[in-house]
């Protein structure tokens, strides 16, 4: 069996970064897509854009493809938010969507901004955009496995791993 690749997405404040950190702590190869793959660009063409707009938060398609093609790791998790996932979603063996209620999402954003005032969600207009995106689910894969991300982080990661294991058993 070759490398397995999984996308972990969700709205802002859903816990994508925290899940990524926990997967890494457990020894899994997990990529912080928002830090390592993201840039501001047109979701259709990939052409870089100026300024920041949530709808232009995309990942480098070639970098994603190269990481997927790399057979050095048994499993790789790609964690983060992005708008151009349709460009490479078919490369993943599974997609997980972390889901939280709006109150939890905004509380987590507030906690993050308290540590770094420049982080996304610190300005009123960013908070409004986060609330809108939470409601519309824009930029979140539609056919992913929903994971209740309001649970403690260990439980969230355990559930993702359990789902992968169950899926593997079904494939055999």
C-alpha positions in Angstrom: 0.0 0.0 0.0 1.3 3.4 -0.9 1.1 6.6 1.0 -2.3 7.7 2.3 -3.2 11.4 2.2 -6.0 13.1 4.2 -7.3 16.7 4.1 -8.5 18.2 7.4 -10.5 21.3 6.9 -13.2 23.5 8.5 -14.1 27.0 9.2 -11.9 29.4 11.2 -11.7 28.4 14.8 -12.7 24.8 14.1 -9.4 23.5 15.4 -7.4 22.7 12.3 -4.1 23.9 13.7 -4.7 22.2 17.0 -5.5 18.9 15.3 -2.3 19.3 13.2 -0.2 19.9 16.3 -1.7 16.9 18.0 -1.1 14.6 15.0 2.5 15.8 14.9 2.9 15.2 18.6 1.7 11.6 18.1 4.3 11.1 15.4 2.2 11.5 12.3 3.4 13.5 9.2 1.0 16.5 9.4 1.4 19.7 7.3 0.2 23.1 8.5 -1.3 24.1 5.2 -2.1 27.6 6.3 1.6 28.1 7.2 3.4 25.9 4.7 1.3 25.9 1.5 -1.0 29.0 1.6 -0.8 32.3 -0.2 -3.2 34.9 -1.6 -4.2 34.0 -5.1 -7.1 33.6 -7.5 -8.7 30.2 -6.7 -9.3 29.4 -10.4 -6.0 30.4 -11.9 -3.6 30.4 -9.0 -2.3 33.9 -10.0 -1.1 35.7 -6.8 -3.1 38.6 -5.6 -2.4 41.6 -3.4 -3.8 42.2 0.0 -5.8 39.7 2.0 -9.2 38.3 1.1 -10.5 35.0 2.6 -11.7 33.9 -0.8 -8.1 34.3 -2.1 -6.6 32.0 0.7 -5.4 29.2 -1.5 -2.7 26.5 -1.5 0.1 26.0 -4.0 -1.3 23.1 -6.2 2.1 22.0 -7.4 3.4 21.8 -3.8 0.3 19.7 -2.7 0.8 17.4 -5.6 4.5 17.0 -4.9 3.8 16.2 -1.2 1.1 13.7 -2.3 3.5 12.0 -4.7 6.2 11.7 -2.0 6.2 8.1 -0.8 8.5 8.7 2.2 5.6 8.7 4.7 2.9 6.1 5.3 0.3 8.8 6.0 0.2 12.5 5.5 -2.4 14.9 6.9 -2.9 18.3 5.2 -4.5 20.6 7.8 -5.9 24.0 7.0 -8.4 26.2 5.2 -8.3 26.9 1.5 -10.5 27.9 -1.3 -8.9 26.0 -4.2 -9.4 22.5 -2.8 -11.4 21.4 -5.9 -8.1 21.6 -7.8 -6.6 18.6 -5.9 -9.3 17.1 -3.6 -9.3 13.9 -5.8 -5.7 13.3 -4.7 -6.8 12.7 -1.1 -7.8 9.3 0.3 -10.2 11.0 2.6 -11.5 14.4 3.7 -12.4 15.4 7.3 -14.4 18.5 8.1 -14.0 19.8 11.7 -17.3 21.2 12.8 -18.0 23.6 15.7 -20.9 25.9 16.6 -20.5 29.6 15.9 -20.0 30.5 19.6 -17.1 28.0 19.9 -15.6 29.2 16.6 -15.7 32.9 17.7 -14.4 32.1 21.2 -11.4 30.2 19.8 -10.7 33.0 17.4 -10.8 35.5 20.4 -8.3 33.2 22.3 -6.0 33.1 19.3 -6.1 36.8 18.8 -5.4 37.4 22.5 -2.1 35.7 21.9 -1.4 37.4 18.6 -3.4 40.5 17.8 -2.4 40.3 14.1 -3.9 36.9 13.7 -7.1 36.4 11.6 -10.3 37.5 13.3 -8.9 40.3 15.4 -10.6 43.1 13.4 -14.4 43.6 13.5 -14.7 43.0 9.7 -12.7 39.8 10.0 -15.0 38.6 12.8 -18.0 39.4 10.6 -16.5 37.4 7.7 -15.7 34.5 10.0 -19.4 34.5 11.2 -20.6 34.6 7.6 -18.3 31.8 6.4 -19.4 29.7 9.4 -23.0 30.1 8.3 -22.5 29.5 4.6 -19.6 27.0 4.9 -18.0 28.6 1.9 -14.6 27.1 1.2 -15.3 23.9 3.2 -15.4 20.6 1.3 -18.9 19.4 1.0 -18.4 15.6 1.0 -16.0 15.2 4.0 -16.5 13.1 7.0 -17.9 15.5 9.7 -16.0 15.4 13.0 -17.4 17.1 16.1 -14.5 19.4 17.0 -16.0 20.7 20.2 -14.8 17.6 21.9 -11.4 17.5 23.6 -8.5 17.5 21.1 -7.4 13.9 22.0 -11.0 12.7 21.2 -11.1 14.6 17.9 -7.8 13.1 16.7 -8.8 9.6 18.0 -12.0 9.9 16.0 -10.2 10.9 12.8 -7.8 7.9 13.2 -10.7 5.6 14.0 -12.5 6.7 10.8 -9.4 6.0 8.8 -8.9 2.6 10.3 -12.6 1.7 9.7 -12.3 2.9 6.1 -9.1 0.8 5.6 -10.9 -2.3 6.9 -13.8 -1.8 4.5 -11.3 -1.5 1.5 -9.7 -4.8 2.3 
